Amino acid sequence: MVEPLPSPITADALDAYVGSYGPSGLSRLRLAQGHWQALAGQPGPGDPSWLSAHAGGRRLYAALEGANELRVYDREPDGGLQLLQQRASGGSGPVHISLDTAGRHALVAHYGSGELALWALDEQGLLAERLALRRTGEAQGQVLPHAHMAQWDPSGRFVLCSDLGLDSLFCWRFDAAAAPTQRLAETSQRWRSASGAGPRHFRFHPRLLQQLYLLNELDSTLVWLRLDPDSGALQAQLRLSSLPAGHRDTSYASDLLISADGRRLYALNRLHDSIAVFALAPDGAPQLLGHEPTRGSFPRSASFSPDGRWLFTCNQRGNSISRFALDESGWPRFQDQLTVDAPASLLLLPALPG
């Protein structure tokens, strides 16, 4: 179920798409003239737990974690979605999909099978061919591989994939000009986190392009890393908790965002149900400033509005999406809340011209 927000907000026209673990499936909303409008969705099973878009914003991609499937939609001027394609993802439990800046390739991380799939996209943005399938590692007793996120580095020369089960961040060399089956290297560089940390999501600094930040789910820590631009080797520079000092209760970190100016980093804590706000120094060093409650249980993912003025959290167990205004200091100020069944991922895009 989707309910309108109780109060108007000021923003340009936006289309908002919500992937849910609930029966609503893929919900569609529009923000126009300061008000949210709930529109027809794409109900059904499959758990569309991660959403992404083509660089031009015309194609929307959904990873259906429960169906082991990828779907491609055409965005229409009114914000509607037309299903163009559905394909088996290449493994079990796809939880993340990302596209390169040219819109020629897609990466899919599979939590269930611990595999990374590389897909070629055709000129229409459809999934044309699965070019490579890389297993992050082999099971070691009760320790199983669980790939959680895959993304290109800003140079486009490397592909990184975090593995929660193997406590590792992997880096493969990538060559878009090579023969299709040779674009992703067979072997990878491997950086190991602390045992039991559980690497989940990571983000590159928007200006310091060899700096990145990795959020560990199981021990709720943020690691500041450097990527060697020649070898792809990763080196940790600092490790900080995403929880308040002295906090001892169970919590699971989930997602993180970095402001476009590179001054603030925001990390989500599930069960503590907070946004950890970090300052980023000119050299990229993070410093924890404090926490803002999400006002909803189990925040799974976070999103910015395209203009960077708003920050949203998908509160999975709270059946809500919280909206925060970012003030001049970069602190998130709670505004209001949207009711959505078990939201997992929120994607906000400028409305297409009519």
N, C-alpha and C positions, 0 to 999 in steps of 0.2 A: 504494500500500500504506500502511496505517495501523497503527502498532504502539503498544501502551499505554506510558505513561511508566513508567520503572522504579521510581519512588518515589511514595508517596501525598502529596497536598498537602491543606491544609485550606481549604475554601471552601464556600459554599452551592451548591445544585444549579444547574448551568449547562448550557445547550445551546451547543455550539460547532460552527460551520459553516465549512468551509474550501473556498474556491474555488481550483482548481488548474489549472495549465497541463498537468498530466499526465493519464494515462488515468483517474484516479480521479474526475475531474470535480468534483462537489460532494459533499464528504465530511461526515459527521455524527458528532459525538461527544457524550458527556455526561460531565460532571464531577459525581459524586455520592459522598458520604461520603468525600471526599478522594481519590478515584481517577478516572482517566480510563477511559472505556469506549468502544471503537471500535464504531460501529453501522453499519447499512446506509447506503450513500450513493446518489448519483444519477450513476453513471458515464456517460461519453459524451463526444463531441467538443464543441467550442464555446468552450472556455477561459472559464469563469466567473471573470473576473479581478477583479471588484468586487462586494461584497455590501452590502446595506443592509436596514433593517427599518422597518416602519410604527411610528409613535410608540407604539402599543399593544402592539407586539411580536408580533402574531398573523400578520402577513404578512411574508414574506421576498422581497426583490427581488434578482435577479442580472443583471448586465450581461455578456453573452457576447461577448467581444471578437472571437473568431474566427468567430462565426456571425452577427454583426451583428443580435443579437437580445436582447430583454429577456424574462425569465421571472418570474412571480409564483407564490409557493408559499404554501400554508396551513400554519402550524405547528400540529402536534397536541400534545396533552398529554404524550405520550411522547417528544417531540422530533422525531418523524417529519415529513417534508415531503410534501405532496400538491401536485402541479403543477396550478395553476388556469388559467394563461394563458401564452401565448408570442406575442410580437409583434415584427415588424421594428422596430429601434430608431429608425430615421429617418435613419441615416447609416452610415458604415463605421467599424469599429473602436471600438465603445463601450467606454470604459475606466473610467467613473465614473458612478454613479447616486446621487442624493440626494433626500430628501423634505423638504417644508416641515413645520413643526411641527404644522400642522393636519391633515396627511395628505391634503391635497386636490390636491397637485401633485407632479410628479417632474421633475428635471432630469437630462439625460444628456449627457455630454461625449464627443465622437467624435474620437479621435486620428487615424484614417485620413483622414477627410474635413474635419476642422477645423470641425465644426458643433456647435452647442448645440441640443438639442431640449427643449421644454417640453411635458409631458404633463399632462392632467387625470386625476385618479383619481376613481372613483365611490365610493359609500358603503361598498362592500365592499373598497375598496382596490385594485381592478383598474384597469388602464390603459384609460381610456375613450376619450380622443381626444388626438391630437397637436395642440396649439394653436399652436405656433410652431417655426420652425427658423431659427436665426441662424448665419450663417457668420462666424467671427471675423475673417476677412480673406482677401485674395486672394494667391495665390502670386506671389512676386517673384523671377523667375529660378529658381534652385535652392532658394530658401527657400519651404517649404510650411507652411501652417497645421496645427497639431497641438493641438487642444483636449485638455487633460489632466484638468481637474477643474472642476466647477461646483457652486456652493453659494449659498444665500441668506445675506445678512448677518443678524445677530441681530434686527434690527428687522423683517425680512421685506419691506422696501421696495426692496431692491436684490438683483440676481442678479450674482454674480461668476463669471468663467470665466478660467482660466489657459491660455495658449497657448505651448507650448514652442517651436514653430517660428518664431513671430512675436515671441518675446521680449517678451510683453505680458501684462498682466492687464486684462481688460475688465470693465466694470460697466454693467449695464442697469437702468433703473428698472422696478419690478414693482408691479402694482396688482391684488390678488386680487379686488377688488370690480368691476373693469372688465368689459366684455364679454369673453367667452373669448378671442377672437382679438386683443384689444387689451391683454391683461394684461402682456405683455413688450414694452417699448419697442422701436422699430425701430432706434434709434441708441444708441450706448454711449459712456461715458467710456473712455479708454484710457491706461493707465500703461505706460511702456516700461522694461524692465530694461536692464542693460548688454548690449551685443551679444554673442550667443553664450551668455548665461547659462542659458537654457532653463527658464523658470518651470514648475513641476510641481504641487505641492500647497500648500495654504495653510490656516491655522486662525485663527479669531478668539479673542481673549482672553476668558475666561469672565466677567470682571468689567468690564473696560474695553472696552465693546462696540464702540467705533469703532477699536480697535487690532487689527491682524492681522499675521500672520507668513507670509511666502512663502518656500518652499524652491526654489532653483534647482538643477535636476538637473545641468546640464552644467558649471557652474563651482563646484558644491558650496558655495553661499553661502545665508545666511539674511538676508532683508530684512524689517525692521520698518517697517510702513506705518500710515498713518492714513486712514480713510475719512471724507470730509466727509458729515455726516448730512443735509444739504440737497441738495447737487448730485450726490453719488456720486463726486466726484473723489478720486483716490488720491494720497497724497504719501509718499515714502520718508523715513524718519527715521534709519535706521542700516542698514549692511550689514556682515555678519560672515561669515567662513569657518566651515564646519561641520567642517573638517579640522584636524588638529594644525598648529601653526606649523612652517613649513619643509617640510611634506609636498608632494612634487612628483609622485608617481605618480598615474596615472589613477584617478579615483573618480567615481561618479555618485550624487548625493543622491536620495532617493526619497520618504520620507514623514515626517510629523511629528505629534506629539501634545502637548497641553498639559494639565497636571494641573488637576483641578477647582478647586483653590484659587488657580490662577494663579501659582504660585511656580516651576514648572519646565516647561521645554520640552524635548522629546526629538526629535532628528532622526536619520534613518538615512542611513548612507553605504555604498553598494555598492562592492565591490572593496576599499575600506578595511575593510569589514565591521565597522562599529562603530555604537554609539548615541552621538551627540554630546549631551551634557547641558548645557543652558543654564539659568542662573538668570534669573528675570524680576523686575525691581525693582518697587516699588509703582507707579511710573509706566508700567510695561510694558517698559522698556528691557532687552534681552537681554544676557547676559554668558556667554561660553563657560566652563564649569567643567572639562570634561575629556571623556574617552571611555571607554566600556565595550564590549569586544568582544562581538559577537553569537554567537560560537561556531558560526557557520554562514555559508555563502557567499551573497552577493548578497541582503541583506535588502531585500525589495521593499515591505513594508508593516508597520505596527505597530498594535497594538490594546491597549486597557485592558480588564481585567475590569470588569463593571458597578460594583463597589464601589471601583474604583481602586487595589486592593491589588497587582495583578499587571500586568505589561507583557509582551506577547508580540511576537516578530518572526517574520515569514514569510520564511525563508531559501530563496529560489527555487532557486538552483543547489546549495544544500546539502541539498535534500530534507528539510528539517526546520523545526520551529517551536520557538524557544527561549522559555523562560519565565523572567521575572525578578521577584523580589520588590522592591517599592519600600519602602526603609527610611524612618525618620523624616526624614532629610535629603532624601528624594526621589531618592536614588541607586539605580539598578537593580542588584540583586544576583542573579547567575545562579543558577538553581535546577536546571533539568533541561531535557530536550529530547524532542520528539515527532517521529517519523519520518513524513513525508507527502511524496508525490511532487510536486515543483515547486509548492509553495504560493504563492499570489498574494495572497489576502485571507482574513482571519480575522474572524468576527463572533461575539461571545459575548453571549448573552442569558439572562436568568433563566428557569428552567424554568417553563412554564405550569402552573397548578394542574390537577390531575387531575379 
